Amino acid sequence: MTDQNTSDTSTTDSRPLRVAVVGAGPAGIYASDALMKSGVDVSIDLFERMPAPFGLIRYGVAPDHPRIKGIITALHKVLDKPQVRLIGNIDYGSDITLDDLKRFYDAVIFSTGANADRALSIPGIDLEGSYGAADFVSWYDGHPDVPRTWPLEAEKVAVLGVGNVALDVARVLAKTGDELLPTEIPANVYEGLKQNKALEVHVFGRRGPAQAKFTPLELRELDHSPNIEVIVDPEDIDYDAASEDARRNSKQVDMVANTLQDWAIRDVGSRPHKLFLHFFESPHEVLGEDGKVVGLRTERTELDGTGNVRGTGKYNDWDVQAVYRAVGYLSQNIAKLPFDEQAGTVPNEAGRVVADDTVEGKGRFMPGTYVTGWIKRGPVGLIGHTKGDANETVANLLEDRPDLPGAEDPREEAVIEFLEGKGTPYTTWEGWYRLDAHERALGEPEGRERVKVVERAEMFEASEPGKKA
Ligand SMILES: Cc1cc2nc3c(=O)[nH]c(=O)nc-3n(C[C@H](O)[C@H](O)[C@H](O)COP(=O)(O)OP(=O)(O)OC[C@H]3O[C@@H](n4cnc5c(N)ncnc54)[C@H](O)[C@@H]3O)c2cc1C
């Protein structure tokens, strides 16, 4: 790195390295862990816009995946350490800026993840009854910033996409409210799901079974519900040479293909809700009447020998009254940082942010500025993958240490004085324990592990009783 102002020369020796991590999802927490495990004397503040930490583990992972939600327990060990402080309810960009962070910290790691839906440009996608998966996920996972109700009037529903998020959405739509009641779903979500009229859920993939992005465990889980009959059309089982290669080269691809094949040849049972997995159907148009979804038109595709598909010119119309697109998540632009709109990431080299012409120093590393997690490499991969990411970013930050700009005011109290001086309310790690206990207590009378609190004000009050939100 070049051109760095070292205003505090004590950075490397006589005081802890001060690092701000923005975003307390798995990536930010793993980055904090890697910093603490490095052996370097560090002092970390983990900023989070929500009153509670854990990112998409709390607001993405499906409620009927308690084993995955349980990763939170492992992450507790990181946040319990004295070198890291959670400062929640703080939105980078409005409550605190890059200049503020540069004043108080030697380095900043952004781990702001992704929370929006990637667009799908087909005619009719904006009709009433056409939804993004991320919005639905936020609703059923009790995110405070989305509406409390969700329209679940459709008897037949289409889900576009063949990844794990599509499976989550399809499964939640096909299960009954009572089946989901033992989970942590909030009361408003249970009330909504109880009214759900969906009897048929149709999942559509443009390509074939060997190209689906499902993971084997999540796919097989679909079949475990006593209410869901999973149906695959034998006509949709097809492989070309590239597909056969893919199966030979990846155990995961082969397991997914085998499961789908098994489902295609078995007799259809009598479970009340039908969940169809369709392949070689490329979404062409959402059909509407009076501004509302009344169907989906797909074009039948066929393999072209390379694992890709081409259109056949044959179209199918499906009678559905709602369409959910699960075609990927998208990260948000971060104030004062470059952003690659196409990739939905902050341009970086192994975690070091590379300036573009929207910020000073085009083509060079932005001093003391790093990224990790989904904002670094795009919204793909499981929670575990963010660990390797964090290790790489932190290794580079530590390598840059002698050249870091150096905080003007590295005192740990400085940022607290700054926030309190502005009257900006924040939550703490001790506050998370209080909110956690509150949610568990809400679940106890019904024999549930927890009931999630949705309202921001209630989350804040349970975390920081007596503090003004
Ligand atoms: C619907 C869905 C289901 C999933 N299910 C699974 C699963 O079952 N198993 C699995 O292993 N993986 C699953 N994943 C993937 C997993 O959630 C991701 O791999 C992981 O969460 C990415 O971590 P991250 O920390 O980069 O981002 P995130 O988890 O998105 O965390 C980013 C954090 O940054 C915060 N933030 C954003 N902007 C700001 C700001 N301006 N100021 C302050 N804070 C900010 C956010 O509030 C959030 O807490 C799922 C993903 C989705 C979308």
The ligand as an SDF file (V2000), in Angstrom:
LIG
                    3D

 53 58  0  0  0  0  0  0  0  0999 V2000
  -32.4450  -17.6460    2.4950 C   0  0  0  0  0  0  0  0  0  0  0  0
  -31.0810  -18.1550    2.8600 C   0  0  0  0  0  0  0  0  0  0  0  0
  -30.9520  -19.3700    3.5220 C   0  0  0  0  0  0  0  0  0  0  0  0
  -29.6890  -19.8560    3.8520 C   0  0  0  0  0  0  0  0  0  0  0  0
  -29.6000  -21.0520    4.4920 N   0  0  0  0  0  0  0  0  0  0  0  0
  -28.3760  -21.5360    4.8090 C   0  0  0  0  0  0  0  0  0  0  0  0
  -28.2620  -22.7910    5.4830 C   0  0  0  0  0  0  0  0  0  0  0  0
  -29.2680  -23.4670    5.7740 O   0  0  0  0  0  0  0  0  0  0  0  0
  -27.0020  -23.2280    5.7770 N   0  0  0  0  0  0  0  0  0  0  0  0
  -25.8660  -22.4910    5.4770 C   0  0  0  0  0  0  0  0  0  0  0  0
  -24.7450  -22.9020    5.7910 O   0  0  0  0  0  0  0  0  0  0  0  0
  -25.9640  -21.2990    4.8240 N   0  0  0  0  0  0  0  0  0  0  0  0
  -27.1800  -20.8220    4.4900 C   0  0  0  0  0  0  0  0  0  0  0  0
  -27.2700  -19.6300    3.8330 N   0  0  0  0  0  0  0  0  0  0  0  0
  -26.0300  -18.9030    3.4760 C   0  0  0  0  0  0  0  0  0  0  0  0
  -25.4880  -18.0530    4.6390 C   0  0  0  0  0  0  0  0  0  0  0  0
  -26.5600  -17.3450    5.2060 O   0  0  0  0  0  0  0  0  0  0  0  0
  -24.3830  -17.1290    4.1340 C   0  0  0  0  0  0  0  0  0  0  0  0
  -23.3220  -17.9350    3.6600 O   0  0  0  0  0  0  0  0  0  0  0  0
  -23.8220  -16.1940    5.1990 C   0  0  0  0  0  0  0  0  0  0  0  0
  -24.8400  -15.6430    6.0070 O   0  0  0  0  0  0  0  0  0  0  0  0
  -23.0220  -15.0420    4.5840 C   0  0  0  0  0  0  0  0  0  0  0  0
  -22.4260  -14.3430    5.6370 O   0  0  0  0  0  0  0  0  0  0  0  0
  -22.0740  -12.7770    5.6320 P   0  0  0  0  0  0  0  0  0  0  0  0
  -21.6060  -12.4990    7.0200 O   0  0  0  0  0  0  0  0  0  0  0  0
  -21.1980  -12.4780    4.4920 O   0  0  0  0  0  0  0  0  0  0  0  0
  -23.4430  -12.0130    5.3520 O   0  0  0  0  0  0  0  0  0  0  0  0
  -24.7610  -11.8090    6.2320 P   0  0  0  0  0  0  0  0  0  0  0  0
  -25.1320  -13.0600    6.9290 O   0  0  0  0  0  0  0  0  0  0  0  0
  -25.7290  -11.1890    5.2910 O   0  0  0  0  0  0  0  0  0  0  0  0
  -24.3520  -10.7440    7.3530 O   0  0  0  0  0  0  0  0  0  0  0  0
  -24.1480   -9.3780    7.0510 C   0  0  0  0  0  0  0  0  0  0  0  0
  -24.4740   -8.5170    8.2600 C   0  0  0  0  0  0  0  0  0  0  0  0
  -24.1270   -7.1650    7.9640 O   0  0  0  0  0  0  0  0  0  0  0  0
  -25.1470   -6.3050    8.4550 C   0  0  0  0  0  0  0  0  0  0  0  0
  -25.1230   -5.0430    7.7020 N   0  0  0  0  0  0  0  0  0  0  0  0
  -25.4260   -4.8540    6.3980 C   0  0  0  0  0  0  0  0  0  0  0  0
  -25.2990   -3.5540    6.0560 N   0  0  0  0  0  0  0  0  0  0  0  0
  -24.9040   -2.9060    7.1770 C   0  0  0  0  0  0  0  0  0  0  0  0
  -24.6260   -1.5340    7.4740 C   0  0  0  0  0  0  0  0  0  0  0  0
  -24.7320   -0.5830    6.5380 N   0  0  0  0  0  0  0  0  0  0  0  0
  -24.2610   -1.1990    8.7350 N   0  0  0  0  0  0  0  0  0  0  0  0
  -24.1540   -2.1610    9.6960 C   0  0  0  0  0  0  0  0  0  0  0  0
  -24.4090   -3.4690    9.4820 N   0  0  0  0  0  0  0  0  0  0  0  0
  -24.7840   -3.8510    8.2340 C   0  0  0  0  0  0  0  0  0  0  0  0
  -26.4220   -7.0980    8.2110 C   0  0  0  0  0  0  0  0  0  0  0  0
  -27.4920   -6.6340    9.0090 O   0  0  0  0  0  0  0  0  0  0  0  0
  -25.9700   -8.5130    8.5880 C   0  0  0  0  0  0  0  0  0  0  0  0
  -26.1500   -8.7580    9.9650 O   0  0  0  0  0  0  0  0  0  0  0  0
  -28.5280  -19.1180    3.4950 C   0  0  0  0  0  0  0  0  0  0  0  0
  -28.6570  -17.8960    2.8340 C   0  0  0  0  0  0  0  0  0  0  0  0
  -29.9200  -17.4190    2.5160 C   0  0  0  0  0  0  0  0  0  0  0  0
  -30.0370  -16.1210    1.7820 C   0  0  0  0  0  0  0  0  0  0  0  0
  1  2  1  0
  2  3  1  0
  2 52  2  0
  3  4  2  0
  4  5  1  0
  4 50  1  0
  5  6  2  0
  6  7  1  0
  6 13  1  0
  7  8  2  0
  7  9  1  0
  9 10  1  0
 10 11  2  0
 10 12  1  0
 12 13  2  0
 13 14  1  0
 14 15  1  0
 14 50  1  0
 15 16  1  0
 16 17  1  0
 16 18  1  0
 18 19  1  0
 18 20  1  0
 20 21  1  0
 20 22  1  0
 22 23  1  0
 23 24  1  0
 24 25  2  0
 24 26  1  0
 24 27  1  0
 27 28  1  0
 28 29  2  0
 28 30  1  0
 28 31  1  0
 31 32  1  0
 32 33  1  0
 33 34  1  0
 33 48  1  0
 34 35  1  0
 35 36  1  0
 35 46  1  0
 36 37  1  0
 36 45  1  0
 37 38  2  0
 38 39  1  0
 39 40  1  0
 39 45  2  0
 40 41  1  0
 40 42  2  0
 42 43  1  0
 43 44  2  0
 44 45  1  0
 46 47  1  0
 46 48  1  0
 48 49  1  0
 50 51  2  0
 51 52  1  0
 52 53  1  0
M  END
$$$$
